[in-house]
Amino acid sequence: MINCRITRSVALLFAAGVVGIQAPVQAGGFMLPETSVAGIGTTNAMVANPEETGAFSYNAAAMGFHDSSSIALGALLISPDFSVETASGTHDSQGADWLVLPMIQAALKVNEQWRLGFGISTPFGLETRWRDGTFPAVSGTRTLAVPAPLDPQVPLGHPTTSQLEVLDFSPTATYRVNADLSLSAGMDVYWTKTAKLNSTAGSMSGDGTGLGFNLGALYRHGAWSFGASYRSSSTVALSGDYVAYSSTLVYLGRQAPSQRAELDFDLPWRLQLGARYAVNPRMAVEVDVNRTGWSAFNDLKATGNNTGAVIFADQNDWDDANAYRLGLTYQVQPQTQLRFGYTYDETGQGDDHFSARVPDNDRHLFGLGLAQSLGQGYTLEAAYLYVMAVDRDYRGSRVYTGSDLNGSTALNGDYAMDAHLIGLQVTKTF
């Protein structure tokens, strides 16, 4: 019975928005599509690009059009900014000023037909911290007998600290069918390196893994090229330690004991289609459409460690969403390339299950990048991306009564968010 109650508390913790995780606002939901510096500069419009090594992480089939092997090492720096105005005032998220994420991509030419690739990226992640008291007490909240590590009267399950980093280890193989067509297939091995998911009900930390696959195709015809890339959904199993807050133990000066708990959540599938046109030898324009299968993230289940039985289930009711991308590359000189991009990215989160961990909304992305050849096969790349989300004036239609916090009036507020991204990368071809 104790394990059942603890695991139910974990489920409530996650249902309060833990798995509806807020990535640092680069894409809808909790997705981070930026996997190369070239992609940052073009706002991820790279799936149909047969020219740049930075396209490999978006569409491994692009490796088939390169006659050299290469390795790219880079980092993505993110500075997110979240704020909300509630009945208790204006509050800023207290997350890290800058987050640093890896970007690694290697390609090996085996022969004229085959290429092998391996990449490491962070396609999903977050860090947000809402101070206790951000959301005022409402009917149905819990009143603690003594002060605890949270306000004495708060919505039970209100999210406080959220930190998640999901790494994708992606081995791929590419086959050059002919001079104009290349196909690829690979695996996505997801490792939840960091999971720290706290609410006013308790805290959980742990890690987990998941497995998916990816497919790609790239066709070139004259000045045109057309690309498609698909990454499957994946179920990531989180296992960790959960601590339920207890006013009695706080009063006695003792830490509540931790309990083992497990919870699975589904990463969405992703489909990217694009067309690129070389206007002249110097300039090319690409238009992409992304479809993200947030409906795969619909079901959330918690299980007990002892029995493995489902003891709590929650529906997120997200919708599949599109992103529309425009990218431009311009070769100023043979050694220097400029990149520009714009994206309109839709949210998949409606009001019915709105979460303060994901104060998500449609957003605009503006990118600028530079690539400079240094000679001897080395290229230095840099890019900047600004993300401007549409402000969200959220007013719940359902009164919070002590459970099912998401989508309730307890989270009413005016949410605002933006972010700055910087990408740096060195590529060596040989």
SVG drawing of the C-alpha trace seen along z (x, -y; Angstrom):
<svg xmlns="http://www.w3.org/2000/svg" viewBox="-14 -42 60 50">
<polyline fill="none" stroke="black" stroke-width="0.4" points="0.0,0.0 2.8,-2.4 4.5,-1.8 1.1,-2.3 0.7,-5.7 4.2,-6.7 4.0,-5.8 0.6,-7.5 2.4,-10.6 5.0,-10.3 2.2,-10.0 0.7,-13.2 4.0,-14.9 4.4,-14.0 0.8,-14.7 1.3,-18.2 3.5,-18.8 6.8,-17.0 6.7,-15.1 5.2,-18.0 8.7,-19.4 9.6,-22.9 12.6,-22.9 14.4,-26.2 11.9,-27.5 13.6,-26.5 10.7,-24.4 7.2,-23.5 6.7,-21.3 10.0,-20.1 11.9,-19.6 15.4,-21.0 15.8,-20.6 19.1,-22.5 21.7,-19.8 24.4,-21.7 25.6,-25.2 24.5,-25.3 21.0,-24.4 21.0,-27.2 21.9,-29.8 19.1,-28.6 16.6,-27.9 16.9,-24.1 16.0,-24.3 18.6,-21.7 16.8,-18.5 17.3,-19.0 20.8,-20.4 23.4,-18.1 26.2,-20.6 26.8,-21.2 28.2,-18.8 25.8,-20.4 22.9,-18.8 24.0,-15.2 22.3,-15.4 19.0,-16.5 19.2,-14.0 21.9,-11.3 21.2,-10.7 23.1,-14.0 26.3,-12.1 26.0,-10.3 26.7,-13.5 30.1,-14.1 33.3,-12.5 35.2,-13.1 35.0,-11.9 34.4,-14.5 34.1,-15.1 32.3,-18.1 32.6,-19.1 30.5,-21.9 28.4,-23.3 25.0,-24.9 24.7,-27.7 21.1,-28.6 19.9,-31.5 16.1,-31.0 13.9,-33.6 10.4,-32.7 8.1,-34.9 4.5,-34.9 2.2,-37.4 -0.3,-35.9 -2.5,-37.3 0.6,-37.3 2.6,-39.5 5.2,-39.1 7.6,-36.2 10.7,-35.1 11.9,-31.5 15.1,-31.1 16.8,-28.6 20.4,-28.8 21.5,-31.9 23.2,-29.7 22.8,-26.0 25.6,-24.2 24.7,-21.2 27.0,-19.1 26.8,-18.7 29.0,-16.0 28.7,-14.5 31.1,-12.1 30.9,-10.7 33.1,-8.0 33.3,-7.3 33.5,-3.5 33.4,-3.4 31.6,-5.1 28.2,-3.8 28.4,-3.6 28.8,-6.1 28.7,-5.5 27.7,-8.2 27.5,-8.7 26.1,-11.7 25.5,-12.9 22.9,-15.7 20.4,-16.8 17.0,-16.7 15.0,-17.1 15.7,-19.1 14.8,-21.8 15.7,-23.8 13.0,-25.9 12.6,-26.9 9.4,-28.6 9.7,-30.0 7.2,-28.9 4.4,-31.4 4.5,-32.0 0.9,-30.6 -1.3,-31.9 -3.3,-29.6 -6.7,-28.6 -9.6,-26.4 -8.4,-22.9 -4.8,-23.7 -3.0,-22.0 -2.1,-24.0 1.0,-22.7 1.1,-22.7 4.6,-24.1 6.8,-25.8 8.3,-23.3 10.7,-23.8 7.6,-25.4 5.0,-28.0 2.6,-27.1 -0.3,-27.1 0.2,-26.2 -1.5,-24.2 -0.5,-20.6 1.7,-19.4 2.6,-22.9 5.9,-22.5 9.0,-24.1 12.3,-22.8 12.5,-21.0 15.8,-19.8 16.1,-17.3 18.8,-16.4 18.1,-13.7 21.1,-12.7 20.6,-11.0 23.4,-8.6 22.6,-8.1 24.6,-5.6 23.5,-5.7 24.3,-4.1 23.9,-5.8 23.7,-4.2 24.3,-6.3 21.8,-4.7 23.0,-6.8 24.4,-10.2 21.2,-11.9 19.6,-9.7 20.8,-8.8 19.1,-6.8 19.8,-6.3 18.7,-4.4 19.9,-4.4 19.1,-4.1 18.4,-6.7 19.5,-5.6 18.1,-8.0 19.7,-8.4 18.0,-10.6 21.3,-11.8 19.7,-14.1 16.1,-14.1 15.3,-16.3 11.6,-16.8 10.3,-18.6 6.9,-20.0 5.3,-21.1 4.1,-17.5 7.7,-16.1 10.8,-15.6 12.2,-13.0 15.6,-12.4 16.8,-9.6 17.6,-8.6 16.5,-6.2 16.9,-5.1 14.8,-4.6 15.3,-3.3 14.0,-4.6 15.0,-4.6 15.5,-7.1 15.1,-7.1 16.2,-9.6 16.2,-10.3 17.8,-13.0 17.2,-13.5 19.0,-16.1 17.8,-17.2 19.7,-20.1 19.4,-23.2 16.7,-21.5 17.1,-19.0 14.4,-17.4 14.9,-15.8 12.9,-13.8 13.8,-12.7 11.8,-10.6 12.6,-9.8 10.3,-7.4 8.7,-7.9 10.4,-6.3 9.4,-5.3 11.9,-6.4 11.7,-4.6 12.6,-6.8 13.6,-5.2 14.6,-7.1 14.2,-8.1 11.1,-10.0 10.7,-11.9 7.2,-13.1 7.2,-16.3 5.9,-15.8 5.2,-18.7 5.5,-16.3 9.0,-15.2 10.0,-18.8 8.7,-19.7 10.8,-16.9 13.9,-18.0 14.1,-14.8 14.3,-14.2 11.4,-12.0 12.7,-8.6 13.1,-8.1 11.2,-5.5 11.9,-3.8 9.5,-4.6 9.2,-4.2 7.4,-6.1 7.4,-5.8 6.9,-8.7 6.8,-8.9 9.0,-11.1 7.2,-12.3 7.9,-11.2 9.3,-13.8 8.9,-14.2 10.8,-16.8 10.2,-17.5 12.1,-20.1 13.0,-21.5 16.1,-23.5 16.8,-25.6 20.2,-26.9 19.4,-30.3 23.0,-30.7 26.4,-29.2 26.5,-31.5 23.0,-31.5 20.5,-28.8 17.1,-28.9 15.4,-26.1 11.8,-25.7 11.0,-22.9 7.9,-21.7 8.2,-19.8 5.5,-17.7 5.9,-16.7 3.8,-13.8 2.9,-15.2 -0.2,-13.0 2.2,-10.1 2.8,-11.9 -0.8,-11.4 -0.7,-8.7 1.2,-8.9 1.4,-5.9 3.0,-5.2 3.8,-1.7 4.8,-0.3 8.2,1.3 7.0,4.3 4.0,5.4 4.6,3.6 0.9,2.9 -0.4,-0.4 -1.8,-2.4 -2.3,-5.8 -2.9,-7.0 -3.1,-10.5 -4.0,-12.0 -2.1,-15.0 -4.2,-15.5 -1.6,-17.3 -2.0,-17.7 0.4,-17.1 2.0,-20.4 3.8,-21.9 6.8,-24.2 7.5,-26.1 11.1,-26.9 12.9,-29.1 16.7,-29.0 19.1,-30.8 22.9,-30.3 25.1,-32.8 28.7,-32.2 30.3,-35.6 33.7,-34.2 34.9,-30.6 36.0,-30.5 33.1,-32.3 29.4,-31.5 26.6,-33.5 23.4,-31.8 20.0,-33.2 16.8,-31.6 13.2,-32.2 10.8,-29.7 7.2,-29.8 6.7,-27.0 3.3,-25.9 2.6,-24.6 0.9,-21.3 -0.4,-22.2 -4.0,-23.4 -5.6,-24.9 -7.3,-21.7 -4.0,-20.4 -1.9,-23.5 1.1,-23.1 3.3,-25.7 6.3,-23.4 5.4,-24.0 4.1,-27.5 4.2,-26.8 2.9,-28.8 3.5,-29.5 6.8,-31.2 9.0,-32.9 12.7,-32.0 15.3,-34.2 18.7,-32.8 22.1,-34.2 25.2,-32.2 28.7,-32.2 31.1,-29.5 34.8,-30.3 37.2,-27.9 40.6,-27.9 42.4,-25.7 43.8,-22.1 40.2,-20.8 39.2,-22.9 36.1,-25.0 35.0,-27.3 31.2,-27.9 29.2,-30.3 25.5,-31.1 23.0,-33.0 19.3,-32.3 16.6,-34.4 13.3,-32.8 10.3,-35.0 7.2,-33.2 3.8,-34.7 2.6,-35.8 0.1,-33.4 -2.8,-34.8 -4.0,-31.6 -7.3,-31.3 -8.4,-27.8 -12.0,-26.7 -11.9,-24.2 -11.6,-25.0 -8.7,-23.3 -10.0,-21.0 -6.8,-19.5 -5.9,-17.1 -5.3,-17.3 -3.5,-20.7 -2.9,-20.9 -5.5,-22.9 -7.0,-24.4 -7.6,-27.9 -4.7,-27.5 -2.3,-28.2 -4.0,-31.3 -1.5,-34.0 0.1,-35.9 3.1,-33.9 6.0,-35.3 9.1,-33.6 12.1,-34.2 15.6,-32.8 19.0,-33.5 21.1,-30.7 24.7,-30.7 26.4,-27.8 30.1,-27.2 31.6,-24.4 34.8,-23.2 34.6,-20.8 37.5,-18.8 37.2,-17.0 39.7,-14.4"/>
</svg>
